[in-house]
């Protein structure tokens, strides 16, 4: 399960985090910089997409080759 930091004023997901603790720390950082924004942000659970509904964009990246020096 992912956790999202949502700006309720513009109804937009700002960022996703791997745990609720990480999301809460991010929220505290935001409010430390902008205390007047208290009440406009919230932490919400973000369901992971089902494989049938989500496919990565783009194409497979070429494997990076390291060059060795003689």
Rosetta constraint file for C-alpha pairs under 8 A:
AtomPair CA 1 CA 18 HARMONIC 7.13 0.50
AtomPair CA 1 CA 19 HARMONIC 7.62 0.50
AtomPair CA 1 CA 45 HARMONIC 7.00 0.50
AtomPair CA 1 CA 46 HARMONIC 6.55 0.50
AtomPair CA 1 CA 47 HARMONIC 5.90 0.50
AtomPair CA 1 CA 48 HARMONIC 6.21 0.50
AtomPair CA 2 CA 16 HARMONIC 6.38 0.50
AtomPair CA 2 CA 17 HARMONIC 5.70 0.50
AtomPair CA 2 CA 18 HARMONIC 5.03 0.50
AtomPair CA 2 CA 19 HARMONIC 6.29 0.50
AtomPair CA 2 CA 20 HARMONIC 7.79 0.50
AtomPair CA 2 CA 45 HARMONIC 6.06 0.50
AtomPair CA 2 CA 46 HARMONIC 5.08 0.50
AtomPair CA 2 CA 47 HARMONIC 6.45 0.50
AtomPair CA 2 CA 48 HARMONIC 6.82 0.50
AtomPair CA 3 CA 16 HARMONIC 5.55 0.50
AtomPair CA 3 CA 17 HARMONIC 5.12 0.50
AtomPair CA 3 CA 18 HARMONIC 6.31 0.50
AtomPair CA 3 CA 19 HARMONIC 6.04 0.50
AtomPair CA 3 CA 20 HARMONIC 5.69 0.50
AtomPair CA 3 CA 23 HARMONIC 6.36 0.50
AtomPair CA 3 CA 43 HARMONIC 6.67 0.50
AtomPair CA 3 CA 44 HARMONIC 5.72 0.50
AtomPair CA 3 CA 45 HARMONIC 4.56 0.50
AtomPair CA 3 CA 46 HARMONIC 5.29 0.50
AtomPair CA 4 CA 13 HARMONIC 6.45 0.50
AtomPair CA 4 CA 14 HARMONIC 7.18 0.50
AtomPair CA 4 CA 15 HARMONIC 5.63 0.50
AtomPair CA 4 CA 16 HARMONIC 4.34 0.50
AtomPair CA 4 CA 17 HARMONIC 6.11 0.50
AtomPair CA 4 CA 23 HARMONIC 6.63 0.50
AtomPair CA 4 CA 43 HARMONIC 5.56 0.50
AtomPair CA 4 CA 44 HARMONIC 5.26 0.50
AtomPair CA 4 CA 45 HARMONIC 6.14 0.50
AtomPair CA 4 CA 46 HARMONIC 6.04 0.50
AtomPair CA 5 CA 13 HARMONIC 6.00 0.50
AtomPair CA 5 CA 14 HARMONIC 5.53 0.50
AtomPair CA 5 CA 15 HARMONIC 5.45 0.50
AtomPair CA 5 CA 16 HARMONIC 6.48 0.50
AtomPair CA 5 CA 23 HARMONIC 6.34 0.50
AtomPair CA 5 CA 26 HARMONIC 7.95 0.50
AtomPair CA 5 CA 27 HARMONIC 7.12 0.50
AtomPair CA 5 CA 41 HARMONIC 6.79 0.50
AtomPair CA 5 CA 42 HARMONIC 5.88 0.50
AtomPair CA 5 CA 43 HARMONIC 4.81 0.50
AtomPair CA 5 CA 44 HARMONIC 6.63 0.50
AtomPair CA 6 CA 11 HARMONIC 6.92 0.50
AtomPair CA 6 CA 12 HARMONIC 5.67 0.50
AtomPair CA 6 CA 13 HARMONIC 4.42 0.50
AtomPair CA 6 CA 14 HARMONIC 5.53 0.50
AtomPair CA 6 CA 15 HARMONIC 7.48 0.50
AtomPair CA 6 CA 41 HARMONIC 5.48 0.50
AtomPair CA 6 CA 42 HARMONIC 5.36 0.50
AtomPair CA 6 CA 43 HARMONIC 6.17 0.50
AtomPair CA 6 CA 44 HARMONIC 7.10 0.50
AtomPair CA 7 CA 11 HARMONIC 5.60 0.50
AtomPair CA 7 CA 12 HARMONIC 5.35 0.50
AtomPair CA 7 CA 13 HARMONIC 6.35 0.50
AtomPair CA 7 CA 14 HARMONIC 6.60 0.50
AtomPair CA 7 CA 40 HARMONIC 5.88 0.50
AtomPair CA 7 CA 41 HARMONIC 4.65 0.50
AtomPair CA 7 CA 42 HARMONIC 6.80 0.50
AtomPair CA 8 CA 12 HARMONIC 6.67 0.50
AtomPair CA 8 CA 40 HARMONIC 5.30 0.50
AtomPair CA 8 CA 41 HARMONIC 5.77 0.50
AtomPair CA 8 CA 42 HARMONIC 7.20 0.50
AtomPair CA 9 CA 40 HARMONIC 5.81 0.50
AtomPair CA 9 CA 41 HARMONIC 7.86 0.50
AtomPair CA 16 CA 23 HARMONIC 7.50 0.50
AtomPair CA 16 CA 46 HARMONIC 7.81 0.50
AtomPair CA 17 CA 22 HARMONIC 6.07 0.50
AtomPair CA 17 CA 23 HARMONIC 5.68 0.50
AtomPair CA 18 CA 22 HARMONIC 6.98 0.50
AtomPair CA 18 CA 23 HARMONIC 7.98 0.50
AtomPair CA 19 CA 23 HARMONIC 6.55 0.50
AtomPair CA 20 CA 24 HARMONIC 6.09 0.50
AtomPair CA 20 CA 43 HARMONIC 7.82 0.50
AtomPair CA 21 CA 25 HARMONIC 6.19 0.50
AtomPair CA 22 CA 26 HARMONIC 6.25 0.50
AtomPair CA 23 CA 27 HARMONIC 6.20 0.50
AtomPair CA 23 CA 43 HARMONIC 6.72 0.50
AtomPair CA 24 CA 28 HARMONIC 6.19 0.50
AtomPair CA 24 CA 43 HARMONIC 7.21 0.50
AtomPair CA 25 CA 29 HARMONIC 6.21 0.50
AtomPair CA 26 CA 30 HARMONIC 6.25 0.50
AtomPair CA 27 CA 31 HARMONIC 6.18 0.50
AtomPair CA 27 CA 41 HARMONIC 7.50 0.50
AtomPair CA 27 CA 42 HARMONIC 7.85 0.50
AtomPair CA 27 CA 43 HARMONIC 7.95 0.50
AtomPair CA 28 CA 32 HARMONIC 5.98 0.50
AtomPair CA 29 CA 33 HARMONIC 6.50 0.50
AtomPair CA 30 CA 34 HARMONIC 6.08 0.50
AtomPair CA 30 CA 35 HARMONIC 7.79 0.50
AtomPair CA 31 CA 35 HARMONIC 4.60 0.50
AtomPair CA 31 CA 36 HARMONIC 7.54 0.50
AtomPair CA 31 CA 37 HARMONIC 6.49 0.50
AtomPair CA 31 CA 38 HARMONIC 6.42 0.50
AtomPair CA 34 CA 38 HARMONIC 7.96 0.50
AtomPair CA 37 CA 41 HARMONIC 7.22 0.50
AtomPair CA 49 CA 53 HARMONIC 6.57 0.50
AtomPair CA 49 CA 54 HARMONIC 6.09 0.50
AtomPair CA 50 CA 54 HARMONIC 6.35 0.50
AtomPair CA 51 CA 55 HARMONIC 7.02 0.50
